[in-house]
Structures are given as C-alpha cells and as structure tokens.
Amino acid sequence: MTLSEVLQGVALNSEIPPEVAAASVKGLAYDSRKVAKGFVFFAFPGAHVDGAQFASHAIAKGAIAVVSEIPRPTDFAGNWITVIHGRQALSLAAGNFHGHPDRQLGLTGITGTNGKTTTSYIVDAILREAGYTTALVGTIEYRLAGKSLAAANTTPESLDLFQIFSQLQANGGTHATMETSSHALALGRVYGIQFHTSVFTNLTVDHLDFHHTMEAYFAAKSLLFTGNGAAAPRFAVINHDDPHAKQIETNPETEVFWYGLEEGSTTRAQKIVSTFEGLQFEIQHNDGTYAVESPLVGEINVYNILAAWSTGMSYGIQPPVIARGIAKCTAVPGRFERVQEGQPFLVIVDYAHTDDALKNAIRAARGMTKQRVITLFGCGGDRDRSKRPLMGMAAAAKSDFVVLTSDNPRSEDPIAIMNDALVGIRRSDTPHIVEPDREKAIRRAIEQAGPGDVVLLAGKGHETYQVLKDKVIEFDDREIARRVLRGFGYSA
C-alpha cells in the first residue's frame, strides 16, 4: 500500500511530494520504539512530551515519513507531512492500512459515566452465547478470541484498535464490544470508526479536569451517535431515564432502543427482586415479556442488563439466547463484586468514584438489606476537586456509617483530600470515622458489620495498586477484605 493510499481521506496541511506519496508503507506507529523500515510515524503533541522529539529517532530507524499536526521542526531532516488533526489522521490511516475491519465487524461502542464496563461484559457474554467469536476492549482488560490482554487505556489508540479488529478477523471473529471513553471521543482515537450499535448509559459529573465543563463532557459523549467521521450507527441504545438522554441527537436512519424503568422505555424492567444471591426480574420489550435471572447483585445492575439486552436485540439475537448470556455473566471484576469468606454479612467492592456512582451503589446496597449499609470511600488525588464534597454528601446521605480513607492520592496530601470530602460528610449527622491508611480503614469498616449488613468498599474496584506521591504499591481491596475477614475467623 502506498503512502497516498494510507492517507486517503486525511485532511492535509502540506503537500506530499509525488515520490514520497508513491512510497510503499510497511506499517504505522505512534511510538518511535516500534518503528521499523518502511513505517510511517505519527507524532502527537503531549501533555508532557511532544512526539516530535522522537521524530528523528523514527527516521533513523527507517520511517519513510513523519505525520503530525505539529509544524515541521527547523532542524528536522526527513519527510514531514503536516495534517489538520494528528489523532484523526492516525485513525483514518489505520483504517485504510488494515482494510477497514470495523466495517465488517459488528462493533458496539458503550459510553457514559457509569456502567460501561459491566454493560460491555454482559454484551460480550450474550454474543458468545449466540455462538460468535468476540473481542472485548475496556478498562479492566482487552479480550481477543478468548485470550486476555492487559488494558493500557479504557479506549486504546486507534492503531491498537484496528490491530485488535484485524486479529479478531484472522481468528474468525465477527463482533467486538468496546468501552468508548469521553477522552477517546474528544481526542479523536475513534474518529472514522464505524459502529453498528452505540450505547449511552448515563451522564454525571466526572472528568472535568479534562473537559472543564459538563457541556463539553456531554458533547464528547454525543459524538458516538453522530458518526464522528464515519456513518452514523445503525442502532442506538439509550438510557431513557437519564435526564441527558433526550438531548442526544441521532441520525434519522438510526433505530433507537430506549431502555429504563420509567414509562416510555421500549425495553423496561419490572417485578425486580434483588437479593444477596443476584437479581430476578421481567423485561418488557415491545409486546413480549421475558424472565431474566442474573448472578450480578444489586439493582444498580438492572440498567446495565437492560442496555445489554437491547444491544443483543440490535444484532437480531433471540430473547432466550440473550437471557442465557445474561445468566452466564457471573461477575465483573470490581463492579459491585462480592467478597465471600463465609461471613454473615455482605462485602461488596465497587469502582464507584463519582458522587452519582456512589449514590447508585449505596442505593443498590440499601435495596438488598433491611439492616445497615456501611460505606468506605476516598477521593483520587490530582483529579477534579469539586466532586470531593459531593462524594462526601452522597456517602453520608444514605449510609448508616461512613469510613473516609485514601484512594490513589498521587502527588496530593491524603489529609487535604479527605478534608475536602469531610465538608460534604458533615452536612449530615451520619456517624463516620477518618482513617488515611486504606488497609486499616477496610478493617474498621468490616468490624462494624453485623448479620445482614452490607459493607461497601468503594472507589478502587478492580485496581490492584495504590498510587502514592513517590511510588505505586500493590493494593487490592478484594484481597485486603479477604485477609481481614479471615483474620476475624471466617472462611469460605
């Protein structure tokens, strides 16, 4: 494939000399360490280091050209192609180079503040139950035809996505499900990618350190439904109950599934029973009523199941197959995940790290017991400070006891972070304690619990580390909770 074919459709800011345009391209890279002879190197401006600094290294390794939105450095010796938008250029080029596998796969993109990961796991379980070979791309892991790969970003760079899609096709795969973050949409990582089904879970305050305003945050999410450099999705699955839902603009040719609990939802849950063992409810879809059972706990997962059900319907999968797929999705790491060591109360680990996610998790816990809900949480350092008192208010408003602790303080003082959250906690008279050592805090939360109580360990979910000012240490809420429970004499 020639360079001109690779860059077809890319908005250029400079002309490509004919001899360079005709050069044969052997590969693409945005990391100069992965460049080989005949590659094209894409240089991005970064928050800390510009890719242009590595351009000469890429040329020395055999790159035929550098593509960037950054102006050509005065001291650069090599072919430099200036484009309007670097990441959009990479995405279009990667699609061209790999033969547009996104147009041949059933690709589902899931966006929203909360619920993306769990919904993606359920969708993938449904597709596999229908007999498809699949890929799953998200926060926790990337799965490719049954093999698990480490996840670098919730949504990887476009080149990595197209490589996953191509490998999936090579393995006989037909469907891919991916969490599509607002960062990826805003930065152009998924520009020009063709989605079959786009899913919106909800929108609440988060990532304002990046987007700055809720309007910009919502605008980024909305890009998944307009096409964003590609044709609009064939289907949209939208949470009818979310106040932002009606603001999402869809193409007239896009068929919309509205899911929720309220009147007006085309896919609606009713007769919900939530226990420590899981969920049972009915789904009304058009004129049909279908029984659903799930081992996932908490009413928080009803919305995720409804979104996944609607997605399955968008692919023409029959309701009995969808129901079996839902039943086989036994757990999602760190998403309202049970920790069981034979104790007479429930310990739940959840990734909730916004005030709305915390409210939903506590509400779900409250729906599972008539006893107490004990909530442990912290707020991340070097992130949006404005949500800290909101999280404190959310925790105290519906919990019977609150333990405030650390959660990836990064470069900030953990005590200062907790003081921000305490402002919100103190607006209620809910009993609470402050313990900056997260392991000690987990112990103190669990020792508060009696039979039938729910202990919610919120914030870190699937994470297996704690980010401190000068180091990263191993830390897994689930393993710490198991150790504490065993220390109290319980055993699974």
Steps between C-alpha positions, in 0.01 A plus 500: 500500500637842406519796733236686298263202543571485872423871540188496282232717664744666741481881512850620407668830578791440263548338161665161472779479239405245228796274574406490869130443425594197289719346772393157626381497862588196711341612826382784722618608847446779751778368727844549346624185675264295280611656172665277238616558143216618277279619786315830532542666839218711650624767743246640748526804727491370856433639845861441603700392192434577134525213255700734276794445733511139383458574129872494419530170685217359286669616177829349614319166549373506142172695506415636156313800644374671813134607517403764754283803570815658646689729258818353356796566734764723337779250567312191379648305207239270345154491351254693718127503417285753686135411559205686652449251785761242596288238674223523244767450233632190677153351534418550132842372395473195726159419352638528147812297578307215665221486243223648716418197718260719702268506199488120490463431872198550725654777709331627817620820668388572857533847652381663821632592844404178678416146393717473188712211623220284637283560194788404269557175690132406477485587129806286436345209694184528288695502175706198605183317604369569148805315365713793389876537544550840658734771621447712812685827556469691826628628832582166659639298209500442128370161388569363157343173388505363855848628594547777757740791444598776743307825457705819463213745454122461522501571126839444334645701212333439165797309360480251789125467447540420131769246581260333745220503242730350234621228737140425591413450134803278453366283784159473335347765728195702405410732790688746722374690804688799635473760769526835326624765739436872471878551478521267199208674328632851567858420400408318179608147591182355350457752219370340181428165666171345393275383785206266453350582841575797728395486867448785747483401868477833690675830559608643834783725617842354420821581308451875527876527548517405130173631348464804733121525454210255503397635159836399350485164679153429358603620154785247500265215597252606231759453225442124521150547360569741214754291309811702595672467162309186399140414423262524797441172686217277380368472856511719811428362848421786738408516869153650487509593871814714484421874483753552218356227280258717306783738409685232304461562129472189285490458125150446353622165364616383845253276679482589870437260789393690814561299817414576861252459783272791418205533263607557142784246503480251214701254710381514860565307822225410743441275803862537613622272779848575635670268750850416616498223236411714200214651301170378362264715295292519186588691185223648292614553142236616253219245542709230670578428865813302586633362830859588587727363772848630569764410758604868501382665820332834562233693313785710362546217248142506373580794272819330377305184418231700318766674290662166415162342421419781256843464340441129450168580335676745266698202365187291451582258783195318632380579857564147641863521383538849646359380833747208509789736429390729783482204740853390402658837580581402858718791610673813375827573682461789741148583389269437796708186555431278800777396740391183674680329785198350672415818694134569593505837325575613146827664397487675162791654308400759242677747272262786589715815497246772427220628720232357271668160479532500880131588539403217263722248673367591845143495368562152358647384832203648684266305274663171605465527876279629779809531717783754484708623207860582590683698230874546459626742237776744410569756227782489248782751507592723204143475375191722504477642855143619458357148523659424840241671725228362270631149560505568873137613488402195293668259742351655813149558366402134463754303706469401865874531557778653287873431496699767314842392377757543220455406135803557275608831657778537241695823558246651743495481877245226594385702801425804282298282261301351787434845644335595169271195526427563869328826407229291335484228766444755777183627336336188645513361852599153373762338727838493329869447556808616311787258440759592232655150501267315262580153634422609856189674371372180336551317827308767691212488250472122519520490880192724508290242313240271654277228350312620193700822460663609173856635502573700185868556418480767231744667265770260388301206368720279282818700563789309655711798600504821700669805344690701763711813465830322445407143409234253394429215743305178458151539643181313421187577704372146435812331630525731801134431583557124476803527728305705755204259493729200552665688783159522665470121472281466190582252222335436166 
